[in-house]
Amino acid sequence: IKSPSRRNFLGSVSGVGASIFGAAITAQPTNAAVASSVRVAEWPNLAYLEPIYELNLSVSALAKAVGDTSKWPLVQKRLEKFFKGALLSERNYYTGVAVTYINEIKYDTSETNEFIKIDKSKRYDAFEACMKNLELLKNDISADESVDNVKADAEAAQRALTDWFSYVPSEDVQAVGKVFVAVKSADTDRNGRLDDKELQTLSQEDRSIWKKRVDLFGDI
């Protein structure tokens, strides 16, 4: 299918971050117990979650790779690409996806505004912690820091993203993982896109999710 690019999505979410939430990010206590117990009426479609699921796989792979110093040049190259491009960087792309997911959560009408703000803030902070630790990882590899320091950076990034996913229903994480596997299997030419023929090999539900994901965020 012909699809929009990541560049299109990035253009639509320029300036994401604290301004998206307004008061939600400022002067609010971050209470994990409140964030985990906030009442949600409806969770976002899996299409909003799928890119972050892919990112989580990549972060996990980086955390494993840094234990081998011979792989540091490849890790460094990948991280340089991730942060390159300022507004159009992959870092901003994934932050935009995460913020979009958060803003798509439909909270119960009986939930208090204060608890909603805390919940949004906790989710955002967890994702930002992942991004900051990935940047620290990039800088520490460049500075030829010790293996222990580099591994600590990678593990902190992985831990922060695990924290972010802890606020997502486990059944949604499992379901989006199945969509990811189905799409990878359908992508027979391994170009990161599904043409019409490949798309038809997906189940109707997976096809609907993937089409929405591509419409929202692009495919590669």
Accessible surface in RSA format (square Angstrom, percent):
REM  Atomic radii and reference values for relative SASA: ProtOr
REM  Chains: A
REM  Algorithm: Lee & Richards
REM  Probe-radius: 1.40
REM  Slices: 20
REM RES _ NUM      All-atoms   Total-Side   Main-Chain    Non-polar    All polar
REM                ABS   REL    ABS   REL    ABS   REL    ABS   REL    ABS   REL
RES ILE A   1    47.54  27.1  27.26  20.3  20.28  48.9  35.59  25.6  11.96  32.4
RES LYS A   2   212.81 103.8 173.85 106.7  38.96  92.8 124.48 112.0  88.32  94.1
RES SER A   3    31.25  26.4   1.60   2.1  29.65  68.3   3.95   8.4  27.29  38.2
RES PRO A   4    44.37  32.3  35.96  32.8   8.41  30.6  42.70  35.3   1.67  10.4
RES SER A   5    49.48  41.8  44.40  59.3   5.08  11.7  41.94  89.3   7.53  10.6
RES ARG A   6    48.69  20.4  47.83  24.4   0.86   2.0  21.03  28.7  27.66  16.8
RES ARG A   7   153.57  64.5 148.14  75.5   5.43  12.9  55.87  76.4  97.70  59.2
RES ASN A   8    90.23  62.2  74.75  72.2  15.48  37.3  25.56  61.5  64.68  62.5
RES PHE A   9    16.44   8.2  10.84   6.7   5.60  14.6  15.66   9.5   0.79   2.2
RES LEU A  10     7.28   4.1   6.89   4.9   0.39   1.0   6.89   4.8   0.39   1.1
RES GLY A  11    50.42  62.2   0.00   N/A  50.42  62.2  30.13  82.7  20.29  45.4
RES SER A  12    87.98  74.3  46.16  61.6  41.82  96.3  50.30 107.1  37.68  52.8
RES VAL A  13    26.64  17.5  20.08  18.2   6.56  15.8  25.53  22.2   1.11   3.0
RES SER A  14    65.09  55.0  40.35  53.9  24.73  57.0  13.52  28.8  51.57  72.2
RES GLY A  15    52.40  64.6   0.00   N/A  52.40  64.6  40.77 111.9  11.64  26.1
RES VAL A  16    31.49  20.7  10.02   9.1  21.47  51.7  10.07   8.7  21.42  58.1
RES GLY A  17     4.34   5.4   0.00   N/A   4.34   5.4   4.34  11.9   0.00   0.0
RES ALA A  18    46.99  43.2  40.43  62.4   6.57  14.9  40.61  57.2   6.38  16.9
RES SER A  19    89.93  76.0  55.79  74.5  34.14  78.6  57.30 122.0  32.63  45.7
RES ILE A  20    72.79  41.4  44.44  33.1  28.35  68.3  47.60  34.3  25.18  68.3
RES PHE A  21    20.20  10.1   0.16   0.1  20.04  52.1   5.20   3.2  15.00  42.9
RES GLY A  22    39.90  49.2   0.00   N/A  39.90  49.2  37.29 102.3   2.62   5.9
RES ALA A  23    52.44  48.2  41.36  63.8  11.08  25.2  43.89  61.8   8.55  22.7
RES ALA A  24     4.09   3.8   3.87   6.0   0.22   0.5   3.87   5.4   0.22   0.6
RES ILE A  25    40.88  23.3  21.02  15.7  19.87  47.9  21.02  15.1  19.87  53.9
RES THR A  26    77.39  55.0  72.52  73.5   4.88  11.6  62.35  83.8  15.04  22.7
RES ALA A  27   106.31  97.7  57.33  88.5  48.97 111.4  78.48 110.5  27.83  73.7
RES GLN A  28    48.51  27.1  27.89  20.4  20.61  49.1   2.02   4.3  46.49  35.3
RES PRO A  29    82.68  60.3  69.18  63.1  13.50  49.1  81.56  67.3   1.13   7.0
RES THR A  30    67.34  47.9  42.49  43.1  24.85  59.2  14.91  20.0  52.43  79.3
RES ASN A  31    67.52  46.6  62.15  60.1   5.37  12.9  11.48  27.6  56.04  54.2
RES ALA A  32    53.02  48.7  46.60  71.9   6.42  14.6  46.77  65.9   6.25  16.6
RES ALA A  33    71.31  65.6  58.96  91.0  12.34  28.1  66.32  93.4   4.98  13.2
RES VAL A  34    22.48  14.8  21.07  19.1   1.41   3.4  22.42  19.5   0.06   0.2
RES ALA A  35     1.35   1.2   0.00   0.0   1.35   3.1   0.00   0.0   1.35   3.6
RES SER A  36    82.81  70.0  47.62  63.6  35.19  81.1  35.39  75.4  47.43  66.4
RES SER A  37    76.60  64.7  52.30  69.8  24.30  56.0  47.27 100.7  29.33  41.1
RES VAL A  38    15.80  10.4   2.35   2.1  13.45  32.4   3.15   2.7  12.65  34.3
RES ARG A  39   118.68  49.8 114.27  58.3   4.41  10.5  56.18  76.8  62.50  37.9
RES VAL A  40    33.82  22.3   3.54   3.2  30.29  73.0   3.54   3.1  30.29  82.1
RES ALA A  41    72.14  66.3  33.28  51.4  38.86  88.4  40.54  57.1  31.60  83.7
RES GLU A  42   108.19  62.1 103.95  78.6   4.24  10.1  30.85  59.7  77.34  63.1
RES TRP A  43    79.02  31.7  64.35  31.1  14.67  34.4  48.30  25.8  30.71  49.8
RES PRO A  44    11.28   8.2   0.00   0.0  11.28  41.0   5.36   4.4   5.91  36.7
RES ASN A  45    65.75  45.3  49.66  48.0  16.09  38.7  19.43  46.8  46.31  44.8
RES LEU A  46    25.16  14.0  23.04  16.5   2.13   5.4  23.35  16.4   1.82   4.9
RES ALA A  47     0.00   0.0   0.00   0.0   0.00   0.0   0.00   0.0   0.00   0.0
RES TYR A  48    19.29   9.0  19.29  11.0   0.00   0.0   4.35   3.3  14.94  18.4
RES LEU A  49     1.16   0.6   1.16   0.8   0.00   0.0   1.16   0.8   0.00   0.0
RES GLU A  50     0.79   0.5   0.79   0.6   0.00   0.0   0.09   0.2   0.70   0.6
RES PRO A  51     0.13   0.1   0.03   0.0   0.10   0.4   0.13   0.1   0.00   0.0
RES ILE A  52     0.00   0.0   0.00   0.0   0.00   0.0   0.00   0.0   0.00   0.0
RES TYR A  53    39.11  18.3  39.11  22.2   0.00   0.0  10.42   7.8  28.69  35.4
RES GLU A  54    38.87  22.3  36.22  27.4   2.65   6.3   7.86  15.2  31.01  25.3
RES LEU A  55     6.72   3.7   5.58   4.0   1.14   2.9   6.72   4.7   0.00   0.0
RES ASN A  56    34.67  23.9  34.67  33.5   0.00   0.0   0.00   0.0  34.67  33.5
RES LEU A  57    73.57  41.0  67.30  48.1   6.27  15.8  67.94  47.7   5.63  15.2
RES SER A  58    56.80  48.0  50.22  67.0   6.58  15.2  24.82  52.9  31.98  44.8
RES VAL A  59     2.25   1.5   1.93   1.7   0.32   0.8   1.93   1.7   0.32   0.9
RES SER A  60    38.99  32.9  33.98  45.3   5.02  11.6  23.40  49.8  15.59  21.8
RES ALA A  61    60.65  55.8  49.19  75.9  11.46  26.1  56.90  80.1   3.75   9.9
RES LEU A  62    23.76  13.2  23.65  16.9   0.10   0.3  23.75  16.7   0.01   0.0
RES ALA A  63    18.26  16.8   5.16   8.0  13.09  29.8   5.47   7.7  12.79  33.9
RES LYS A  64   179.58  87.6 156.87  96.2  22.71  54.1 109.29  98.4  70.29  74.9
RES ALA A  65    19.70  18.1  17.34  26.8   2.36   5.4  19.70  27.7   0.00   0.0
RES VAL A  66     0.08   0.1   0.08   0.1   0.00   0.0   0.08   0.1   0.00   0.0
RES GLY A  67    43.46  53.6   0.00   N/A  43.46  53.6  17.45  47.9  26.01  58.2
RES ASP A  68    60.97  42.7  55.53  55.3   5.44  12.9  24.54  57.7  36.44  36.3
RES THR A  69    71.76  51.0  62.06  62.9   9.70  23.1  29.98  40.3  41.78  63.2
RES SER A  70    86.39  73.0  56.94  76.0  29.45  67.8  55.57 118.3  30.82  43.2
RES LYS A  71    96.53  47.1  96.36  59.1   0.18   0.4  44.84  40.4  51.69  55.1
RES TRP A  72    19.39   7.8  19.39   9.4   0.00   0.0  19.39  10.3   0.00   0.0
RES PRO A  73    92.21  67.2  78.66  71.7  13.56  49.3  86.09  71.1   6.12  38.0
RES LEU A  74   127.82  71.2 122.28  87.5   5.54  13.9 122.79  86.2   5.03  13.5
RES VAL A  75     5.79   3.8   4.34   3.9   1.45   3.5   5.75   5.0   0.04   0.1
RES GLN A  76    29.40  16.4  29.40  21.5   0.00   0.0  24.38  51.9   5.02   3.8
RES LYS A  77   152.92  74.6 146.70  90.0   6.23  14.8  93.93  84.5  59.00  62.8
RES ARG A  78    94.49  39.7  92.05  46.9   2.44   5.8  47.36  64.7  47.12  28.6
RES LEU A  79     2.06   1.1   2.06   1.5   0.00   0.0   2.06   1.4   0.00   0.0
RES GLU A  80    79.80  45.8  77.94  59.0   1.86   4.4  32.52  62.9  47.27  38.6
RES LYS A  81   134.75  65.7 126.89  77.9   7.86  18.7  73.98  66.6  60.77  64.7
RES PHE A  82    10.29   5.1  10.29   6.4   0.00   0.0  10.29   6.2   0.00   0.0
RES PHE A  83    33.69  16.9  17.27  10.7  16.42  42.7  17.55  10.6  16.14  46.2
RES LYS A  84   161.21  78.6 145.48  89.3  15.73  37.5  96.77  87.1  64.44  68.6
RES GLY A  85    43.16  53.2   0.00   N/A  43.16  53.2  29.14  80.0  14.02  31.4
RES ALA A  86    84.26  77.5  60.02  92.6  24.25  55.2  78.48 110.5   5.78  15.3
RES LEU A  87    86.42  48.1  82.34  58.9   4.09  10.3  84.01  59.0   2.42   6.5
RES LEU A  88    71.22  39.7  53.84  38.5  17.38  43.7  53.84  37.8  17.38  46.8
RES SER A  89     4.22   3.6   3.37   4.5   0.85   2.0   1.27   2.7   2.95   4.1
RES GLU A  90    25.12  14.4  22.45  17.0   2.67   6.4  19.39  37.5   5.73   4.7
RES ARG A  91    43.99  18.5  43.99  22.4   0.00   0.0  12.21  16.7  31.78  19.3
RES ASN A  92    37.54  25.9  37.27  36.0   0.27   0.6   2.92   7.0  34.63  33.5
RES TYR A  93     0.95   0.4   0.95   0.5   0.00   0.0   0.95   0.7   0.00   0.0
RES TYR A  94    15.64   7.3  15.64   8.9   0.00   0.0   1.95   1.5  13.69  16.9
RES THR A  95     4.83   3.4   4.83   4.9   0.00   0.0   4.83   6.5   0.00   0.0
RES GLY A  96     0.10   0.1   0.00   N/A   0.10   0.1   0.00   0.0   0.10   0.2
RES VAL A  97     0.00   0.0   0.00   0.0   0.00   0.0   0.00   0.0   0.00   0.0
RES ALA A  98     1.54   1.4   1.54   2.4   0.00   0.0   1.54   2.2   0.00   0.0
RES VAL A  99     3.40   2.2   3.40   3.1   0.00   0.0   3.40   3.0   0.00   0.0
RES THR A 100    29.31  20.8  25.64  26.0   3.67   8.7  23.20  31.2   6.11   9.2
RES TYR A 101     1.04   0.5   1.04   0.6   0.00   0.0   0.94   0.7   0.10   0.1
RES ILE A 102     0.32   0.2   0.32   0.2   0.00   0.0   0.32   0.2   0.00   0.0
RES ASN A 103    62.00  42.8  39.19  37.9  22.80  54.9  20.19  48.6  41.81  40.4
RES GLU A 104    53.58  30.8  51.91  39.3   1.66   4.0   0.48   0.9  53.10  43.4
RES ILE A 105     8.04   4.6   0.00   0.0   8.04  19.4   0.00   0.0   8.04  21.8
RES LYS A 106   103.67  50.6 101.09  62.0   2.58   6.1  82.66  74.4  21.01  22.4
RES TYR A 107    29.01  13.5  11.18   6.4  17.82  46.4  11.18   8.4  17.82  22.0
RES ASP A 108    47.64  33.4  44.97  44.8   2.68   6.3   1.53   3.6  46.11  46.0
RES THR A 109   146.16 104.0 109.25 110.8  36.91  88.0  89.16 119.8  57.00  86.2
RES SER A 110    70.11  59.2  45.16  60.3  24.95  57.5  49.44 105.3  20.67  29.0
RES GLU A 111    14.10   8.1   2.01   1.5  12.10  28.8   0.00   0.0  14.10  11.5
RES THR A 112    70.40  50.1  63.60  64.5   6.80  16.2  69.52  93.4   0.88   1.3
RES ASN A 113   112.14  77.3 105.94 102.4   6.21  14.9  20.67  49.8  91.47  88.4
RES GLU A 114    95.12  54.6  89.90  68.0   5.22  12.4  26.00  50.3  69.12  56.4
RES PHE A 115    76.16  38.1  76.16  47.2   0.00   0.0  76.16  46.2   0.00   0.0
RES ILE A 116    32.38  18.4  32.38  24.1   0.00   0.0  32.38  23.3   0.00   0.0
RES LYS A 117    68.93  33.6  68.93  42.3   0.00   0.0  29.80  26.8  39.13  41.7
RES ILE A 118     3.83   2.2   3.83   2.9   0.00   0.0   3.83   2.8   0.00   0.0
RES ASP A 119     0.00   0.0   0.00   0.0   0.00   0.0   0.00   0.0   0.00   0.0
RES LYS A 120    45.03  22.0  45.03  27.6   0.00   0.0   5.69   5.1  39.34  41.9
RES SER A 121     3.75   3.2   3.75   5.0   0.00   0.0   0.00   0.0   3.75   5.3
RES LYS A 122    42.64  20.8  42.23  25.9   0.41   1.0   6.81   6.1  35.84  38.2
RES ARG A 123     4.61   1.9   4.61   2.3   0.00   0.0   0.70   1.0   3.90   2.4
RES TYR A 124    26.30  12.3  26.30  15.0   0.00   0.0  12.08   9.1  14.22  17.5
RES ASP A 125    59.91  42.0  53.52  53.3   6.40  15.1  26.08  61.4  33.84  33.7
RES ALA A 126     6.44   5.9   1.17   1.8   5.27  12.0   6.09   8.6   0.35   0.9
RES PHE A 127     2.25   1.1   2.25   1.4   0.00   0.0   2.25   1.4   0.00   0.0
RES GLU A 128    23.39  13.4  23.39  17.7   0.00   0.0  10.05  19.4  13.35  10.9
RES ALA A 129    36.48  33.5  31.86  49.2   4.61  10.5  35.97  50.7   0.50   1.3
RES CYS A 130     0.00   0.0   0.00   0.0   0.00   0.0   0.00   0.0   0.00   0.0
RES MET A 131     0.40   0.2   0.00   0.0   0.40   1.0   0.01   0.0   0.39   0.5
RES LYS A 132   129.77  63.3 122.93  75.4   6.85  16.3  70.27  63.2  59.51  63.4
RES ASN A 133    31.63  21.8  31.08  30.0   0.55   1.3   0.92   2.2  30.71  29.7
RES LEU A 134     3.43   1.9   3.43   2.5   0.00   0.0   3.43   2.4   0.00   0.0
RES GLU A 135    71.18  40.9  71.18  53.8   0.00   0.0   9.09  17.6  62.08  50.7
RES LEU A 136    83.95  46.8  81.95  58.6   1.99   5.0  83.40  58.6   0.55   1.5
RES LEU A 137     0.13   0.1   0.13   0.1   0.00   0.0   0.13   0.1   0.00   0.0
RES LYS A 138    27.83  13.6  27.83  17.1   0.00   0.0   2.38   2.1  25.46  27.1
RES ASN A 139    70.63  48.7  65.49  63.3   5.13  12.4  21.65  52.1  48.98  47.3
RES ASP A 140    23.47  16.4  23.47  23.4   0.00   0.0   0.04   0.1  23.42  23.4
RES ILE A 141    14.75   8.4   6.57   4.9   8.17  19.7   6.57   4.7   8.17  22.2
RES SER A 142    79.35  67.1  45.85  61.2  33.50  77.2  16.16  34.4  63.19  88.5
RES ALA A 143    67.19  61.8  34.80  53.7  32.39  73.7  46.84  66.0  20.35  53.9
RES ASP A 144   115.11  80.6  95.41  95.0  19.70  46.6  27.63  65.0  87.48  87.2
RES GLU A 145    67.72  38.9  60.64  45.9   7.08  16.9   8.32  16.1  59.40  48.5
RES SER A 146    59.56  50.3  44.04  58.8  15.52  35.8  51.66 110.0   7.90  11.1
RES VAL A 147    57.25  37.7  54.10  49.0   3.16   7.6  54.10  47.0   3.16   8.6
RES ASP A 148   110.25  77.2 102.94 102.5   7.30  17.3  29.65  69.8  80.59  80.4
RES ASN A 149    69.74  48.1  67.93  65.6   1.80   4.3   7.16  17.2  62.57  60.5
RES VAL A 150     0.00   0.0   0.00   0.0   0.00   0.0   0.00   0.0   0.00   0.0
RES LYS A 151    79.30  38.7  79.24  48.6   0.07   0.2  24.23  21.8  55.07  58.7
RES ALA A 152    52.57  48.3  46.42  71.6   6.15  14.0  49.27  69.4   3.31   8.8
RES ASP A 153    10.06   7.0   9.45   9.4   0.61   1.4   0.61   1.4   9.45   9.4
RES ALA A 154     1.63   1.5   0.72   1.1   0.92   2.1   1.63   2.3   0.00   0.0
RES GLU A 155    82.13  47.2  80.15  60.6   1.98   4.7  23.83  46.1  58.30  47.6
RES ALA A 156    19.63  18.1  16.77  25.9   2.86   6.5  17.01  23.9   2.63   7.0
RES ALA A 157     0.08   0.1   0.08   0.1   0.00   0.0   0.08   0.1   0.00   0.0
RES GLN A 158    56.24  31.4  56.24  41.1   0.00   0.0  10.15  21.6  46.08  35.0
RES ARG A 159   151.60  63.7 145.82  74.3   5.77  13.7  72.95  99.7  78.65  47.7
RES ALA A 160    11.42  10.5   5.68   8.8   5.74  13.1  11.06  15.6   0.36   1.0
RES LEU A 161     0.00   0.0   0.00   0.0   0.00   0.0   0.00   0.0   0.00   0.0
RES THR A 162    81.70  58.1  78.47  79.6   3.23   7.7  64.78  87.0  16.92  25.6
RES ASP A 163    53.40  37.4  48.70  48.5   4.70  11.1  17.93  42.2  35.47  35.4
RES TRP A 164     2.39   1.0   1.93   0.9   0.46   1.1   1.93   1.0   0.46   0.7
RES PHE A 165    19.79   9.9  15.65   9.7   4.15  10.8  15.88   9.6   3.91  11.2
RES SER A 166    76.97  65.0  38.47  51.3  38.50  88.7  45.64  97.2  31.34  43.9
RES TYR A 167    21.02   9.8  11.68   6.6   9.34  24.3  13.40  10.1   7.62   9.4
RES VAL A 168     8.66   5.7   0.23   0.2   8.42  20.3   1.34   1.2   7.32  19.8
RES PRO A 169    21.84  15.9   9.58   8.7  12.27  44.6  21.14  17.5   0.70   4.4
RES SER A 170    73.02  61.7  65.24  87.1   7.78  17.9  41.26  87.9  31.76  44.5
RES GLU A 171   113.69  65.3 108.18  81.8   5.51  13.1  54.64 105.7  59.05  48.2
RES ASP A 172    26.07  18.3  26.07  26.0   0.00   0.0   0.06   0.1  26.01  25.9
RES VAL A 173    39.45  26.0  38.59  34.9   0.87   2.1  38.59  33.5   0.87   2.4
RES GLN A 174   121.56  68.0 110.94  81.1  10.62  25.3  40.33  85.8  81.23  61.6
RES ALA A 175    35.46  32.6  30.84  47.6   4.63  10.5  34.07  48.0   1.39   3.7
RES VAL A 176     0.00   0.0   0.00   0.0   0.00   0.0   0.00   0.0   0.00   0.0
RES GLY A 177     8.51  10.5   0.00   N/A   8.51  10.5   8.20  22.5   0.31   0.7
RES LYS A 178   154.03  75.1 146.67  90.0   7.36  17.5  92.02  82.8  62.01  66.1
RES VAL A 179     4.31   2.8   4.27   3.9   0.05   0.1   4.27   3.7   0.05   0.1
RES PHE A 180    34.38  17.2  34.35  21.3   0.03   0.1  34.35  20.8   0.03   0.1
RES VAL A 181    91.80  60.4  90.52  81.9   1.29   3.1  91.68  79.7   0.12   0.3
RES ALA A 182    27.93  25.7  18.64  28.8   9.29  21.1  25.89  36.5   2.04   5.4
RES VAL A 183    10.64   7.0  10.64   9.6   0.00   0.0  10.64   9.2   0.00   0.0
RES LYS A 184    95.76  46.7  95.47  58.6   0.28   0.7  48.73  43.9  47.03  50.1
RES SER A 185    74.04  62.6  54.59  72.9  19.45  44.8  36.45  77.6  37.59  52.7
RES ALA A 186     7.70   7.1   1.26   1.9   6.44  14.7   6.98   9.8   0.72   1.9
RES ASP A 187     6.47   4.5   6.47   6.4   0.00   0.0   2.10   4.9   4.36   4.4
RES THR A 188   104.83  74.6  79.21  80.3  25.62  61.1  64.98  87.3  39.85  60.2
RES ASP A 189    83.59  58.6  54.35  54.1  29.24  69.2  44.23 104.1  39.35  39.2
RES ARG A 190   161.93  68.0 133.99  68.3  27.93  66.5  65.54  89.6  96.39  58.4
RES ASN A 191    77.65  53.5  57.51  55.6  20.13  48.5  36.75  88.5  40.89  39.5
RES GLY A 192    26.87  33.1   0.00   N/A  26.87  33.1  20.24  55.5   6.63  14.8
RES ARG A 193   103.18  43.3 102.70  52.4   0.49   1.2  26.92  36.8  76.27  46.2
RES LEU A 194     2.94   1.6   1.01   0.7   1.93   4.9   1.10   0.8   1.85   5.0
RES ASP A 195    69.57  48.7  65.43  65.1   4.14   9.8  38.82  91.4  30.76  30.7
RES ASP A 196    94.62  66.3  91.41  91.0   3.21   7.6  35.05  82.5  59.57  59.4
RES LYS A 197   173.86  84.8 163.16 100.1  10.70  25.5 112.48 101.2  61.38  65.4
RES GLU A 198    11.09   6.4   9.86   7.5   1.23   2.9   8.94  17.3   2.15   1.8
RES LEU A 199     2.21   1.2   2.21   1.6   0.00   0.0   2.21   1.6   0.00   0.0
RES GLN A 200   114.91  64.3  95.75  70.0  19.16  45.6  42.86  91.2  72.06  54.7
RES THR A 201    99.73  70.9  61.56  62.4  38.18  91.0  68.75  92.3  30.99  46.8
RES LEU A 202    11.23   6.3   3.10   2.2   8.13  20.4   5.45   3.8   5.78  15.5
RES SER A 203    63.53  53.7  46.20  61.7  17.32  39.9  53.80 114.6   9.73  13.6
RES GLN A 204   143.62  80.3 135.57  99.1   8.05  19.2  38.95  82.9 104.67  79.4
RES GLU A 205   123.28  70.8 115.28  87.2   8.01  19.1  42.43  82.1  80.85  66.0
RES ASP A 206    27.65  19.4  27.65  27.5   0.00   0.0   0.00   0.0  27.65  27.6
RES ARG A 207    48.08  20.2  48.08  24.5   0.00   0.0   2.15   2.9  45.93  27.8
RES SER A 208    69.32  58.6  60.23  80.4   9.09  20.9  28.35  60.4  40.97  57.4
RES ILE A 209    12.48   7.1  11.94   8.9   0.54   1.3  12.48   9.0   0.00   0.0
RES TRP A 210     7.94   3.2   7.94   3.8   0.00   0.0   7.27   3.9   0.67   1.1
RES LYS A 211    88.48  43.2  88.27  54.2   0.20   0.5  38.14  34.3  50.33  53.6
RES LYS A 212    78.48  38.3  74.68  45.8   3.79   9.0  35.32  31.8  43.16  46.0
RES ARG A 213     1.73   0.7   1.73   0.9   0.00   0.0   0.09   0.1   1.64   1.0
RES VAL A 214     0.84   0.6   0.84   0.8   0.00   0.0   0.84   0.7   0.00   0.0
RES ASP A 215   101.52  71.1  80.91  80.5  20.62  48.7  24.84  58.5  76.68  76.5
RES LEU A 216    53.11  29.6  39.26  28.1  13.85  34.8  42.15  29.6  10.97  29.5
RES PHE A 217     0.45   0.2   0.39   0.2   0.07   0.2   0.45   0.3   0.00   0.0
RES GLY A 218     0.36   0.4   0.00   N/A   0.36   0.4   0.00   0.0   0.36   0.8
RES ASP A 219    11.50   8.1   3.07   3.1   8.43  19.9   0.43   1.0  11.07  11.0
RES ILE A 220    84.02  47.8  62.86  46.8  21.16  51.0  76.37  55.0   7.65  20.8
END  Absolute sums over single chains surface
CHAIN  1 A    11102.1       9124.1       1978.0       5992.0       5110.0
END  Absolute sums over all chains
TOTAL         11102.1       9124.1       1978.0       5992.0       5110.0
